[in-house]
């Protein structure tokens, strides 16, 4: 069995301070502070504050998943139809080129 090292015997305060330095170094504290300030300065409080935080932390706006899923389905159908049309047009071109090849 391995003997614990000094790093493994850190006090809870030391672990907490190490984690705080890690978050500060990664820019997490600044990011959270900016988002919370934006929330505080928002003229109308959002009905879902967690959604506001998630949107502003990720830098994206709210995504309506059902709408995107429908759009994705519609686009897949459109691709399928275009591929079918492309195949038919290629066949027509091949048929039109056959008489030229026979002469």
C-alpha positions, 0 to 999 in steps of 0.5 A: 500500500502506498504511503500518502504524500504531503499533497494528499494530506492538505487541509480543507482550507489549503484545498479550497485556496488551491481550487480558488487559484485554479479558477482565478488562473483559468479566468472562471472568476472573472467570467462569473463576475461579469455575468453576475454583474450583467444579471444585476444590471439587467433592467428586467429580471429574467424569469429563469435566472439560470437560463440567463447565466447559461446563455451569457456564460456560453456566449450563445443565446437560447436554443429552441431544440424542437425548432432546430430538430424540425429544421434538421428534419426538413433539411434532410428531406431537402437533401434527399430530394435534391440527391434524387433530382441530381441522379435523375438529371445525370441519367437524362444527361447520359441518355442525351449523350448516347446518340452522340456516342453512336454517331 
